[in-house]
Amino acid sequence: MGIMVIFFAVFFIIYAAVNFYIFRRASQSLKLFPGIRPVILLAGIIAALSYVTAKFFSLSLHPLLYEALIWTGSFWFAYILYLVLFLILIDSTRFILNKAGLLTPKESSGYLRLKAFTGIAVFIITTAIIFAGYLNSNRIVINETSIEIFKGKSQLDELRIALVADIHLSVMNDEKFLEEVVRKINSVKPDIVLMPGDIVDDKPVLLNQRGIGPALSKINSKYGTYISNGNHEFISGVEESVEYLTRFGAIVIRDSAIMIDSSFYVIGREDRVMPRFTSKDRKSLFEIMKFVETGYPVFLIDHTPSDLKEAEKFGIDLQLSGHTHHGQMFPASLVTSLIYEVSWGYFRRGSTQYYVTSGAGTWGPKVRLGSDSEIVVLNIKFVK
């Protein structure tokens, strides 16, 4: 609990500082418009507080107000990212020009007009970028790849897996969105659907109120749908999230292994944030592997692609993860590529193979730039 308090304290300090930076620059650029400056700043403050307010009072707000606050606050996160990038670029350029003596006096009418024009241009360009990202987020692509795995004792020669993660079901990624995800899944005719976490974003009680979730029961596959919990299942209440997901026919694998068709195992691990939200640690892979008979192919669904060496150490054939969103909005992908050994796509370490999906949905703003909302089809060929 202490760690969470520190985390939120640091988050709110940074969040407040970033918003102050944006509002201060916006105020300076609007000196020529003293009448509308307070209105613009008030709108910005409301946007900055919307998401936090909605999440803290989610169960007591009117549904329409909750949705309005979530949409406003979420898209403000996107504005923060791109406004800050533009402001850093502008401030750096201004510093260089000022040192070179190329700027007009700061209180001259020409300088004030330049600041106003620049501020308006930045807002328009940022809005255009975000709108393009919104359109892109609604385009779910299907990425397909082939992987060879040692057959061992498996009775199968081939297996077609649909890998789907990070749907983030919410008032933004709603039932209509889920229906499109399910339609895409069914279109590839998978043998099995594996979902490594963050299927929910809002609390299940809110999803139930809005009728979000039933489309999950329409997924068609030979062996069914298997889910491991991600960090958002724990944030939303893990027991409630599991009950919600199983209600629609999914099987949530919680630090255990399941044998499928006497041919392969699927291991599902609880997300590594588990100790922050419960009084327990997740089981080690060593403990789980005690119940896996040797000689069979083993697939691991583990939400966060950290410490990939562990899967290799215990002979996992294929680990499937999500969580990164591959940054979701460029240039955040550069950051996730630094944090994770693999931020997106296929990777191999020794005899263990990995695939990290950028996810089907979005967290925060319904915006994707430099990454795609995807469903991954893995054509497994079991070889001798």
NUDRENZA-334147 format. One record per residue: residue in three letters; x, y, z of N, C-alpha, C, O in turn. Coordinates in steps of 0.02 Angstrom, whole numbers, plus 32768, in hexadecimal, padded with zeros to 4 digits. Example, Ala and Ser with C-alpha at 12.3 -4.5 7.8 and 13.67 -1.06 7.14 Angstrom:
% residues 2
Ala82947EE4818682677F1F818682947F5B818682C87F5A81A7Ser82827F90816282AC7FCB816582858002818A829E80398192
***
This chain:
% residues 384
Met802A7FC48000800080008000802B803F8000801C80707FDEGly8063803D802680908075802980AD80867FE580B580C07FD3Ile80BE80527FBE80D9805C7F7B80A6807F7F4F80B880AB7F28Met8066806B7F54803280897F2B802880D27F3D801D80FC7F11Val802C80E27F7D802581287F93805D81537F758051818A7F5CIle809A81397F7880D3815C7F5C80CB81657F1080D8819A7EF5Phe80B4812F7EF080AA81317EA7807981697E94808781917E68Phe803F816A7EB6800C819B7EA5802381E27EB7801282127E93Ala804981E97EED8062822B7F00809182467ECB808D82807EB7Val80BF821B7EB480ED82307E7F80C8823F7E3F80D682717E1DPhe809782157E2E8070821F7DF1804D82637DF2805182897DC1Phe802C82737E29800582B17E2C803382EF7E2C802183237E11Ile806E82E97E4A809D83217E4880B4832E7E0180B583677DEAIle80C782F97DDE80DD83007D9880A483187D6C80AD83447D42Tyr806982FC7D77802F830F7D4E801E83597D58800F837C7D28Ala8020836F7D96801283B67DA5804683E37D85803584187D69Ala808583CF7D8980BC83F87D6D80B583FE7D2180BE84347D05Val80A683C77D00809F83C77CB7806483F37CA28069841A7C73Asn802C83ED7CC57FF284167CB5800084607CC17FEA848B7C9BPhe8024846F7CF7803784B57D05806184D27CCC8058850B7CB8Tyr808F84AA7CB380BA84BF7C7B809084D07C3E809B85037C1DIle805F84A57C2E803484B07BF4800884EE7BFF800385187BD2Phe7FE984F47C3A7FBC852C7C477FE2856F7C477FC985A27C30Arg801F856E7C62804785AC7C63805785C37C1D805285FE7C0DArg806C85947BF2807C85A67BAD803E85BB7B87804085E97B5EAla8005859A7B957FC685AD7B747FB285F47B897F9C861B7B5FSer7FB886037BC97FA786467BE27FD3867C7BC17FBA86B17BAFGln8013866D7BBA8041869E7B9B803086A97B51803786E17B38Ser801A86747B2F800C867B7AE87FCA869F7ADB7FBC86B47AA3Leu7FA086A67B107F5E86C57B077F5A870C7B237F2487247B31Lys7F93872D7B2B7F9387717B457F6C87A27B197F5087D37B32Leu7F6A87947AD97F4487BF7AAB7EF887B47AB07ED187DA7A94Phe7EE587807AD57E9E87707ADB7E8A876A7B257E7887347B3CPro7E8E87A17B4A7E80879E7B927E3A87877BA37E2F876D7BDAGly7E0A878F7B757DC6877B7B837DBC87307B847D9587167BABIle7DDF870D7B577DD486C47B537E08869C7B797E0186607B83Arg7E3D86BE7B907E7186997BB37E5786747BF07E6886397BF9Pro7E2F86937C1C7E15866D7C567DEA86317C427DEA85FD7C63Val7DC486397C0C7D9886037BF57DC285C77BDE7DB3858E7BEFIle7DF685D57BB77E2185A07B9E7E44857C7BD77E49853F7BD8Leu7E5D85A27C077E8185857C3F7E51855B7C6B7E6485267C84Leu7E1485737C747DE3854E7C9B7DD3850B7C797DCD84D87C9AAla7DCB850D7C377DBD84D07C117DF7849E7C197DEC84627C1FGly7E3484B87C177E6F848D7C207E71846D7C657E8284327C6BIle7E6084947C997E6184797CDD7E2C84437CE47E38840F7D04Ile7DF1844E7CC87DBC841B7CCA7DD283DB7CA77DC883A47CC0Ala7DF283E37C6D7E0A83A97C487E3F83837C717E3E83467C72Ala7E6B83A87C927EA183897CB87E8683627CF47EA483307D08Leu7E4E83787D107E3383577D4C7DFF83227D3B7DEA82FC7D67Ser7DEA831E7CFC7DB182F47CEA7DBD82AA7CF77D9582897D17Tyr7DF5828F7CDE7E0182477CE37E0882317D2B7DEA81FF7D40Val7E2F82567D517E3A82457D987DF882477DBE7DE9821B7DE6Thr7DD0827C7DB17D8F82837DD27D6282487DC27D41822C7DEEAla7D5F82367D827D3581FE7D6C7D4881BD7D8E7D1D81987DA5Lys7D8981AE7D927DA081707DB07D94816D7DFB7D8381387E16Phe7D9D81A67E1D7D9481A67E667D4A81A07E797D3A81837EADPhe7D1E81BC7E507CD781BD7E617CAE81947E2F7C7381A37E23Ser7CCD81607E127CAD813A7DDC7C6A811B7DEF7C3D81187DC6Leu7C6481057E2D7C2780E27E427BEF81117E587BB780FB7E62Ser7BFE81517E607BCB81807E787BB681B37E437B8581D77E4DLeu7BDA81B67E0B7BCA81E77DD77B9281CD7DAA7B8C81917DA0His7B6B81FA7D907B3981E87D5D7B5E81CC7D217B9281E67D0EPro7B4481977D017B6781777CC97B7C81A87C927BB381A27C78Leu7B5181D87C807B6282077C4B7B9B82357C607BC782457C38Leu7B9A824A7CA07BD082757CB97C11824E7CBC7C4682687CABTyr7C0D820F7CD37C4981E67CD67C6881DE7C917CA581E77C89Glu7C3F81CF7C5E7C5981C67C1B7C7782077C007CAC82067BE0Ala7C56823F7C0D7C6F82807BF57CB3828F7C147CE182A67BF2Leu7CBA82827C557CFA828F7C777D3182607C5E7D6A82757C54Ile7D2182207C537D5281F07C3C7D6B82037BF67DA782047BE9Trp7D3D82117BC97D5182247B857D7B82637B857DAE82687B63Thr7D6582957BAB7D8982D57BAE7DCF82CB7BCC7E0182E17BAFGly7DD182AB7C067E1182A27C287E4182767C017E7D82837C01Ser7E2782427BE17E5282157BBB7E7382397B817EAF82337B76Phe7E4C825F7B5B7E6982827B227E9782BB7B397EC482CF7B14Trp7E8B82D47B757EBA83077B8F7F0082E97B987F32830D7B90Phe7F0482A87BA97F4682887BAF7F6B828C7B6C7FA782987B6AAla7F4782817B357F6782867AF37F7D82CD7AE57FB382D97ACBTyr7F5282FD7AF77F6683447AEE7FA483547B177FD083787AFFIle7FA7833A7B547FE283477B7E802183317B5B805283567B56Leu802082F37B41805C82D87B21807483047AE780AE83187AE5Tyr804783147ABA805D83387A7E806583837A8A809083A27A6ALeu803F83A07AB7804A83E67AC8808E83F07AE980B2841F7ADAVal809F83C37B1780E083C87B38811983C07B06814B83E47B0ALeu811383917AD7814783897AA4814F83C77A7A818683DD7A6DPhe811683E57A66811984227A3F8137845C7A68816084837A4FLeu812384607AA7813C84977AD1818684917ADE81AA84C37ADFIle819E84547AE881E7844B7AF1820C84607AB2824084817AB6Leu81F1844E7A78821084627A39820F84AE7A31824184CC7A1EIle81D784CD7A4081D185167A3A81FE853A7A6B822185697A58Asp81FE85237AAA822885447ADC8272853C7ACD829A856A7AD9Ser828685027AB282CB84F87A9F82DF85267A65831585437A65Thr82B2852C7A3482BF855879FB82C385A17A1282EF85C679FCArg829585B57A3D829485F97A5682D486097A7C82F0863F7A76Phe82EC85D97AA4832A85E47ACA836585EF7A9B838E861C7AA7Ile836885C77A66839F85CD7A36839C86107A1283CF86327A0ALeu835F862379FC8357866379D88365869E7A05838186D079F0Asn835186987A44835D86CE7A7383A786D87A7F83BF87117A83Lys83CC86A17A86841486A57A8F843686C37A52846A86E47A58Ala841886B77A18843586D279DA841E871979CC84338737799BGly83F3873479F883DB877879F083AB878179B683A787B77999Leu8387874C79A4835B874F796A83128759797B82E7875B794FLeu8302875E79BD82BC876879D182AD87B179DB82D887D779F3Thr827187C679CA825B880B79D6824D88137A20824587E17A43Pro824A88517A39823B885B7A8181FC88377A9681CB88367A72Lys81FE881A7AD281C987ED7AE88185880E7AEF815287EC7AE7Glu8182884F7AFC814288707B05812B88957AC780F988B97AC9Ser814E888D7A8F813988AE7A5180FB888C7A3680EF88517A44Ser80D488B17A108096889579F480A6885C79C48080882B79C0Gly80DD886279A080F1882D7971810087EC799580EE87B6797ETyr812287F179CE813387B579F580F587947A1280EE87577A11Leu80C687BE7A2B808987A37A47805E87827A12803F874E7A1FArg805C879F79D680378781799F8056873E798B8032870E797CLeu8099873B798B80BC86FD797A80AB86C779AD80A0868D799ALys80AA86D979ED809A86A87A218052868F7A1A804486547A22Ala802486BD7A0B7FDF86AA7A037FD6867C79C77FB4864979CBPhe7FF5868E79907FF086657953800E8620795F7FF385EE794AThr8047861F7981806885DF798F803D85B379BC8036857779B0Gly801F85D279EF7FF485AB7A1D7FB8858E79F97FA785547A04Ile7F9885B679CF7F5E859D79AA7F738566797A7F5085337974Ala7FAB857079577FC3853E79277FD384FC794A7FC384C77931Val7FF385007985800584C379AA7FC6849D79BF7FC4846079B9Phe7F9384C179D67F5584A179EB7F33847F79B07F1A844779B6Ile7F3184A079777F108484793B7F36844679237F1784137914Ile7F78844B79207FA1841279097F9A83D779397F93839D7924Thr7F9B83E5797A7F9483B079AD7F50838E79A67F4B835179AAThr7F1C83B6799C7ED9839979937ED6836D79567EB783377957Ala7EF58382791F7EF6835A78E27F1B831878ED7F0582E378D5Ile7F53831B79117F7982DE791F7F4F82AD79497F4D8272793AIle7F2F82C7797C7F07829D79A97ECB827F79847EBA8245798EPhe7EAC82A779597E73828D79327E89825479047E66822278FDAla7EC3825D78E57EDE822778BA7EEB81E878E47EDE81B178CDGly7F0581F279217F1181B9794D7ED1819879637ECF815B796CTyr7E9D81C0796D7E5C81A4797F7E41817779467E2981407953Leu7E45818F79097E2F816878D07E57812778CB7E3B80F178BDAsn7E98812B78D77EC380F178D27EB480BE79097EB9808278FESer7EA080D679437E9280A8797B7E56807C796D7E508045798AAsn7E2A809279427DEE806A79317DFB803878FA7DCE801378E7Arg7E37803878DF7E48800A78A97E707FD078C77EAB7FD778D6Ile7E4F7F9678CE7E6F7F5C78EC7E8D7F3278B47E697F197889Val7ECF7F2A78B57EF17F0378817EFC7EBC78997EFE7EAF78D5Ile7F057E8F786A7F157E4A78797F5C7E3C78617F6A7E3F7825Asn7F887E2D788F7FCD7E1C787F7FD77DD178887FC67DB578BCGlu7FF27DB278567FF77D69785580407D54784E80667D717826Thr80547D22787480997D09787080997CBD787D806A7CA2789BSer80CD7C9C786780D37C537870810D7C44789F81427C63789BIle81037C1378CA81347C0078FC81397BB478FF81067B927900Glu81777B9A790181827B53790981937B43795281BB7B667971Ile81737B0F796D817E7AFA79B281887AAE79B381677A8A798DPhe81B57A9779DD81C27A5079E281837A2A79F781627A3D7A28Lys817279F779D2813479D279DA813179AA7A1C80FF79AB7A3FGly816779897A2C816879607A688131792D7A68812879077A38Lys810A792B7A9F80D478FB7AA7809179147A8A805E78F17A90Ser8091794E7A6D805279697A538036793E7A1C805B792179F4Gln7FF3793A7A1A7FD1791479E57FC2794179A97FA979297976Leu7FD1798179AF7FC179B1797A7FFC79BE794D803679B97961Asp7FED79CE790F802079E478E080207A3078D880537A4F78C9Glu7FE57A4E78E27FDD7A9778D97FAD7AB2790D7F847A8E7929Leu7FB47AF2791A7F877B1579487F837B5E79337FB67B7E7927Arg7F477B77792F7F3D7BBE791C7F257BE579587EEE7BDB7972Ile7F507C13796F7F427C3A79AC7F2F7C8179997F517CA17970Ala7EFA7C9B79B87EEB7CE279B57F037D0179F67EEA7CF07A2CLeu7F337D2E79F17F4F7D517A2B7F2F7D967A2F7F367DBF7A02Val7F0B7DA17A667EE67DE07A6F7EF27DF97AB67EE37DD57AE6Ala7F0B7E357ABD7F187E507B007F027E997B027EF57EB87ACFAsp7EFF7EB47B3F7EF67EFC7B4A7EBA7F187B247EBE7F4A7B02Ile7E817EF67B2C7E437F107B0F7E2C7F4D7B367E107F7C7B19His7E377F4D7B777E277F867BA37DDD7F997B9C7DCD7FD27B8BLeu7DB17F6A7BAB7D6A7F777BA67D557FB07BD67D657FAE7C11Ser7D327FE07BBA7D1F801C7BE07CE880407BBB7CCF80287B89Val7CD6807B7BD47CA480A37BAF7CC080BD7B6D7C9A80D37B42Met7D0380B97B657D2280CE7B267D2A80927AF77D1980967ABCAsn7D45805C7B127D49801D7AEC7D0C7FF37B017D127FC67B2BAsp7CD380027AE47C937FE97AFD7C7E7FA87AD97CA67F887AB7Glu7C3F7F967AE27C267F577AC57C2B7F587A797C3A7F247A5ALys7C1E7F917A5B7C247F967A127C6B7F8779FC7C777F6479CAPhe7C9B7FA37A207CE17F967A127CF17F4C7A1C7D137F2D79F3Leu7CD97F307A537CE57EE97A627CC87EBD7A2B7CE77E8B7A17Glu7C8E7ECE7A127C6F7EA679DC7C9C7EA5799F7CA17E72797CGlu7CBD7EDE79907CEB7EE079587D287EB579657D407E937938Val7D427EB779A27D7A7E8C79B47D687E4379AB7D8E7E1C798EVal7D2D7E3079C47D167DEA79BF7D0C7DD779767D1D7D9F7962Arg7CF07E04794E7CE67DF679077D297DE878E57D2F7DBA78BCLys7D5C7E1078F77D9F7E0678DA7DBD7DC478F17DDB7DA078C9Ile7DB47DB379307DCD7D73794A7DAE7D3979247DD17D0D790CAsn7D6C7D3A791F7D497D0378FE7D5A7CFE78B37D577CC87896Ser7D6C7D3678957D7C7D36784E7DBB7D0E783E7DC47CF77806Val7DE87D0778707E277CE278637E227C9978767E517C72786DLys7DE77C85788F7DD87C3E789F7E0F7C1E78CA7E307BEF78B4Pro7E187C3779077E4D7C1C79327E3A7BD979517DFF7BCA795AAsp7E6D7BB179617E627B7579897E5A7B8679D37E367B6479F8Ile7E7D7BBA79E77E7C7BCF7A2D7E8A7C1A7A307EAE7C357A06Val7E6C7C3B7A627E767C837A6C7E997C8D7AAE7E817C777AE2Leu7ED37CAE7AAD7EFA7CBA7AE97EFD7D067AF57F117D2C7AC9Met7EEA7D1A7B327EE67D617B437F107D707B817EF97D647BB9Pro7F4B7D8B7B787F767D9B7BB27F677DDE7BD27F917E0B7BD4Gly7F2A7DE57BEC7F1C7E1B7C1B7F047E5E7C007F067E6C7BC4Asp7EEE7E877C307ED17EC97C257E967EC67BF57E907EEE7BC7Ile7E6B7E967C017E2D7E917BDA7DFC7EC67BF37DD67EE17BCBVal7DFC7ED47C347DD07F077C4F7DF97F467C607E367F437C6AAsp7DD67F7D7C637DF57FBC7C7A7DC87FDA7CB07DDF7FE87CE7Asp7D887FE57CA07D597FFB7CD37D497FC27D037D547F887CF4Lys7D2F7FD57D3D7D197FA27D6D7CE07F797D4F7CB57F947D2CPro7CDE7F387D5D7CA97F0E7D417C637F277D4E7C377F1E7D24Val7C577F467D897C147F5F7D977BFF7F947D657BC57F987D51Leu7C2E7FBD7D4F7C1F7FF07D1D7C157FD17CD87BEA7FE77CB2Leu7C3D7F9E7CC97C367F7C7C897BF17F597C857BD07F5B7C52Asn7BDD7F3B7CBD7B9C7F197CBF7B637F4B7CB67B337F3C7C92Gln7B687F857CD57B347FB87CCF7B2A7FCD7C867AF37FE07C72Arg7B607FCB7C5F7B5E7FE37C1B7B597FAB7BE87B5C7FB67BABGly7B517F6E7C007B497F357BD37B867F267BAA7B817F127B70Ile7BC17F307BC77C007F247BA47C1C7EE07BBA7C287ED57BF5Gly7C257EB37B8B7C427E727B9A7C227E367B787C467E087B66Pro7BE17E367B6C7BC17DFA7B4F7BDF7DE27B0E7BDD7DA67AFFAla7BFC7E0F7AE77C1A7DFA7AA77C527DC97AB07C637DA37A83Leu7C717DC87AEC7CA77D977AF97C8E7D507AF17CB47D247ADCSer7C4F7D447B017C337D017AFC7C297CEB7AB47C197CB07AA8Lys7C317D197A857C277D097A3E7C687CF57A1B7C677CE879DFIle7C9F7CF27A407CDF7CDC7A227CDA7C927A127CC77C697A3CAsn7CEC7C8279D57CE97C3C79BE7D307C2079B67D587C3C7991Ser7D3F7BE979D77D7E7BC779CD7D777B7F79E57D497B6F7A0ALys7DA37B5479CF7D9F7B0D79DF7DA97AFF7A297D867AD77A47Tyr7DDB7B217A477DEE7B117A8B7DD87B457ABF7DDD7B397AFBGly7DBF7B7F7AA87DA67BB17AD77DD47BED7ADE7E057BF57ABAThr7DC17C187B0D7DE47C567B1B7E037C547B607DE17C457B91Tyr7E457C617B647E6A7C5E7BA37E8A7CA17BB17EA97CC07B85Ile7E837CB87BEF7E997CFB7C037EC67CF67C407EBA7CCE7C6CSer7EFA7D207C417F1F7D2B7C7F7F127D737C957F057D9F7C6CAsn7F157D7F7CD67F067DC27CF07F3F7DF37CE27F7A7DE27CE8Gly7F2C7E2F7CCE7F5C7E657CC57F577E967CFE7F307E8C7D2CAsn7F7E7ECB7CFC7F7C7EFC7D327F387F1D7D397F247F307D71His7F147F267D027ED37F487D077E9D7F1B7D257E6C7F347D40Glu7EA47ED97D207E767EAE7D447E7F7EB87D8F7E4E7EB67DB5Phe7EBC7EC17DA57EC87ECD7DEC7EB27F137E017E957F1B7E36Ile7EBE7F457DD77EA87F897DE67E5C7F8C7DEC7E427FB07E16Ser7E397F667DC17DF07F687DC07DD07F3A7DF47D937F397DFBGly7DFA7F147E177DE17EE37E487DE57E9E7E297DBA7E8B7E01Val7E197E797E3A7E297E3C7E157DF27E067E1C7DE37DE57DEBGlu7DD67DFE7E577DA37DCA7E5F7D657DDB7E367D477DB07E16Glu7D517E1A7E387D177E307E117D257E2A7DC67CF97E187D9FSer7D637E3A7DB27D757E367D6C7D747DEE7D537D5C7DE07D1CVal7D8E7DC07D7B7D8E7D797D687D477D5F7D627D377D3C7D32Glu7D1C7D707D937CD77D5A7D917CB47D757D527C8E7D517D31Tyr7CC37DB37D417CA57DD37D067CBB7DB07CC67C927DA37C9ALeu7CFB7DA17CC07D157D827C837CFD7D3A7C7B7CED7D257C44Thr7CFB7D157CB27CE57CCF7CAD7C9A7CCA7C9E7C837C987C82Arg7C747CFD7CB07C2D7CFE7CA27C1F7CF97C577BEB7CDF7C42Phe7C4E7D127C2F7C457D127BE77C6C7CDA7BC47C7A7CDE7B88Gly7C7D7CA77BEB7C987C6A7BCD7CE37C657BC97CFD7C327BB3Ala7D077C997BDF7D507C957BDE7D697C6E7C1A7D477C697C4EIle7DA47C517C137DC47C2D7C4A7E007C577C607E2F7C617C3AVal7DFE7C6E7C9E7E357C967CB97E667C687CDD7E537C477D0EIle7EA37C657CC57ED67C387CE27F007C617D137F207C927D00Arg7EFE7C4D7D527F1D7C757D877F567C4F7DA77F4C7C267DD4Asp7F927C5D7D907FCE7C3C7DAA7FC77BF07DA97FD67BCE7DDASer7FB27BD77D707FA97B8F7D697FB17B7B7D207FB97BA67CF5Ala7FAE7B3A7D137FB67B207CCF7F7B7AF47CBE7F617AD07CE8Ile7F667AF77C7F7F2F7ACF7C677F477AA77C2A7F647AC27BFBMet7F397A667C2B7F487A3B7BF27F0E7A417BC07ED47A3A7BD4Ile7F1D7A4C7B817EEB7A537B4D7EF07A187B1D7F247A0C7AFFAsp7EB979F37B157EB379BE7AE47EEC798B7AE87F00796F7AB5Ser7F0579807B247F3C79507B2F7F77795E7B007F9C79317AEDSer7F80799F7AEF7FB379B07ABC7FE179EA7ACF801A79EC7AB7Phe7FCA7A187AF87FF57A507B0B7FD97A707B4B7F9F7A677B5DTyr80057A957B6C7FF27AB87BA97FEC7B047B9B80107B207B73Val7FBD7B227BBF7FBA7B6B7BC27FC27B7F7C0B7F9B7B6A7C36Ile7FF57BA77C1980007BC27C5C7FEA7C0B7C5C7FFA7C327C30Gly7FC37C1D7C8F7FB07C637C997FCC7C7C7CDA7FC17C5E7D0FArg7FF17CB37CD8800E7CCF7D157FEA7D0F7D2A7FD67D367CFFGlu7FE27D177D6B7FC87D567D847FFB7D8D7D7380377D807D6FAsp7FE37DCA7D6980117E007D58803E7E107D93802D7E047DCDArg80787E2B7D8480AA7E387DB780957E707DE780B77E7A7E1AVal805E7E957DDA80477EC77E09801E7EA97E4280097ECC7E70Met80137E687E407FE87E467E717FF77E597EBA7FC87E667EDFPro80367E5B7ED080437E6C7F16802C7EB27F2A801E7EBE7F65Arg80267EE07EFA80117F247F0B7FC67F277F1B7FB07F547F3EPhe7F9F7EF77F017F577EFA7F087F3B7EC37F337F007EC47F45Thr7F647E927F447F4E7E5B7F707F847E507FA47FB87E717FA4Ser7F787E237FD07FA97E1380047FD67DD97FEF7FFA7DBD8018Lys7FD27DC67FB07FF77D8C7F9980277D9D7F60801D7DCE7F3CAsp805B7D737F5980877D767F20806E7D447EEC804F7D117EFEArg807B7D517EAD80697D207E7B80997CE57E8080D17CEC7E98Lys80837CAA7E6980AD7C6F7E6C80E87C787E3B80E37C9A7E08Ser811E7C597E4D81577C597E1F814A7C287DE781227BFA7DEELeu816C7C327DB081657C037D78817F7BBE7D8C81677B8B7D73Phe81AF7BBD7DB981C87B7D7DD381917B557DF4818A7B187DE9Glu81687B777E1D81317B557E4080FD7B3B7E0E80E47B037E15Ile80ED7B647DDC80B97B517DAC80D07B167D8180A97AE97D72Met810F7B177D6E81297AE37D41812C7A9E7D6281337A6C7D3FLys81257A9B7DA481237A5A7DC680E87A307DAF80E979F37DB3Phe80B47A527D9780767A2F7D8380717A267D37803D7A147D1DVal80A87A347D1580AA7A2D7CCC80D479EF7CBA810E79EB7CCCGlu80B579C17C9880D879847C84810979947C4C80F779B57C1BThr8146797E7C538179798C7C22816A796A7BE0814979357BDEGly818279887BAA817A796B7B68814279897B3E813D797B7B03Tyr811879B27B5E80E279D27B3A80F37A1C7B2B81167A3C7B53Pro80DC7A377AF480E57A7F7AE780C37AA87B1E808D7A967B35Val80E37AE07B3280C87B097B6780C37B527B4F80F47B707B39Phe80867B6E7B54807A7BB47B43806D7BDA7B8380467BC47BADLeu808D7C137B8B80857C3C7BC780657C7E7BB4807D7CA17B88Ile802E7C907BD680117CD37BCE801F7CF97C0F80087CE87C45Asp80467D2E7C07805E7D577C3F805A7D9F7C28807D7DB37BF9His80317DC77C4880207E097C2E805C7E367C2080617E527BE9Thr80897E3D7C5080C07E6C7C4880FF7E487C3181147E177C51Pro811E7E5E7BFA81587E3A7BDF819A7E4E7C0181C87E677BE1Ser819C7E427C4181D97E517C6881FC7E107C7B81DD7DDB7C7FAsp823D7E157C8682657DDA7C9C82597D9E7C6E82447D697C85Leu82667DA87C2E82597D737BFD82867D377C0782777D007BEFLys82BD7D407C2A82EB7D087C3582CA7CD07C5E82DE7C967C59Glu82987CE27C8782797CB07CB182557C7B7C88825A7C407C97Ala82327C917C54820F7C617C2882417C337C0682347BF77BFFGlu82797C4F7BF182AD7C267BD182CA7BF47C0382D67BBA7BF2Lys82D47C0A7C4082F27BE07C7482C87BA17C8082E37B6B7C8DPhe82867BA87C7D825A7B707C8E823D7B4E7C50820D7B287C54Gly825B7B5B7C16824A7B357BDB82077B447BBB81EA7B187B9AIle81ED7B807BC581AF7B937BA481BB7B987B5981EE7BB37B43Asp818D7B7D7B3281967B7E7AE981837BC27ACC81A67BDC7AA0Leu814C7BDF7AE481357C1E7AC881147C477AFF80E37C327B1DGln812E7C847B0B810F7CB27B3A80EA7CE87B1381057D047AE4Leu80AC7CF57B2880837D287B0880737D5E7B3B805B7D4F7B72Ser80807D9D7B2980767DD57B5780587E107B3280517E117AF5Gly80467E427B5A802C7E817B3F80477EBB7B6780847EC27B6DHis801B7EE47B83802B7F187BB3804C7F577B9580397F8E7BA8Thr807B7F507B6980A37F897B52807B7FB87B25808A7FF47B22His804A7F9F7B0180267FC47ACC80567FDE7A97804380057A6CHis80947FC87A9B80CB7FE37A7280CA80307A7580D380527A42Gly80C080487AB280C080917ABC807D80B27AAF806F80E67ACBGln805580957A84801380AE7A6F801780EF7A497FFA80F47A12Met803A81217A63804081617A41808A81737A3980AC817F7A6APhe80A1817779FB80E6818A79EF80F281D07A0D80C781FC7A06Pro812B81DC7A2E816881B27A31816C81867A6F81A381717A82Ala813481777A8E8136814C7ACA815181077ABA816B80E47AE7Ser814C80F27A7B816880B17A6781B480AE7A7181D080797A7DLeu81D480E87A6D821C80EA7A7A822A80DA7AC3825D80BB7AD4Val81FD80F17AEF820580E47B3681F9809B7B478220807C7B6BThr81C2807E7B2C81B580377B3A81EA800A7B1D81F87FD47B38Ser8209801F7AE682407FF77AC9827E7FF87AF582A67FCA7AF3Leu8285802D7B1D82BD80307B4C82AE80097B8C82DB7FEB7BA9Ile826E80097BA1825B7FE87BDF82597F9C7BD882707F787C04Tyr823D7F857B9F82327F3E7B9682627F227B6282737F427B30Glu82777EE57B6E82A47EC37B3F82847EBE7AFA82A57EC37AC7Val82437EB37AFA821D7EB47ABC81DC7EDA7ACA81B47EC57AF3Ser81D27F117AA781977F3B7AB0815D7F247A8581237F2E7A96Trp816E7F047A4C81397EED7A1F81577EBA79EE818F7EC279D7Gly81307E8779E081437E5979AB81657E1979C481607E0779FFTyr81867DF8799681A47DB679A381EB7DBD79BD82107DEB79AAPhe81FD7D8F79EA82407D8F7A0782517D477A1982257D1F7A29Arg82917D377A1782A77CF37A2A82E37CF87A5883117D1F7A4DArg82E17CCF7A8C831A7CCA7ABA83267C807AC582FE7C5E7AE6Gly835D7C667AAA836B7C1F7AAF83347BF77A8D83247C047A53Ser83197BC77AB082E37B9D7A93829E7BB97AA3826C7B9C7A8DThr829A7BF17AC7825A7C0F7AD8824A7C487AA882747C727A9AGln820C7C497A9081F67C7D7A6381C27CA97A8781A07C937AB4Tyr81BE7CE87A7181937D197A92816E7D417A5D81877D4D7A26Tyr81327D557A6F810E7D867A4680EB7DB77A7480C47DA37A9FVal80F97DF77A6A80DA7E2C7A9180AC7E537A6280C37E707A31Thr806C7E547A72803C7E777A4880337EBF7A6080377ECD7A9CSer80257EEB7A3180187F317A427FD17F3B7A5C7FBF7F727A72Gly7FA87F067A597F667F097A777F2F7F1D7A467F3B7F3F7A14Ala7EF37F087A577EBA7F177A2C7E997F5A7A3D7E7B7F7A7A12Gly7EA07F6E7A7C7E807FAC7A917EB37FE17AA57EED7FDD7A92Thr7E9C80117ACA7EC780497AE07EB980577B2A7E8280497B43Trp7EEB80737B4B7EE1808D7B8F7EE480D87B8B7F0B80F57B64Gly7EBB80F97BB57EBB81427BB47E9B815A7B737E6481447B63Pro7EBB81867B4E7E9C81A07B117E94816A7ADD7EC0813F7AD4Lys7E5D816B7ABB7E51813C7A847E7781567A477E5A816D7A16Val7EB981517A4D7EE7816E7A1B7F21813E7A117F3F81267A42Arg7F32813079D37F6D810879C27F93812B798B7F78813B7956Leu7FD3813579988000815379678043812E796B8063812C799FGly805881127933809780ED7933808F80A6794B80C080827951Ser8052809179598043804B796B7FFC803C79547FD6806A7947Asp7FEC7FFD794F7FAA7FE979387F847FC3796D7FA17FA07997Ser7F427FC9796C7F177F9B79917F177F5A79697F087F59792DGlu7F297F23798A7F337EE679637F187EA779857F0F7EA479C2Ile7F0A7E76795B7EFF7E31796E7F357E09794B7F3F7E10790EVal7F597DE079707F917DBA79537F7B7D7179497F5F7D527975Val7F887D58790E7F7B7D1278FE7FBE7CEE78FB7FE97CFF78D3Leu7FC57CBB792580037C9479277FF57C4F790C7FD07C27792BAsn80117C4078D4800A7BFE78B580427BD178CF807B7BD678B8Ile80327BA678FE80647B7B791E806A7B3A78F680397B1878E7Lys80A77B2A78E580B57AE978C680DF7AC178F681177AD57908Phe80C57A87790A80EA7A5C793981187A2F791081017A0978E5Val81587A33791F818A7A0E78F881AE79DB792481B379E47961Lys81C579A6790581E97972792982337982792E8259795B794B
***
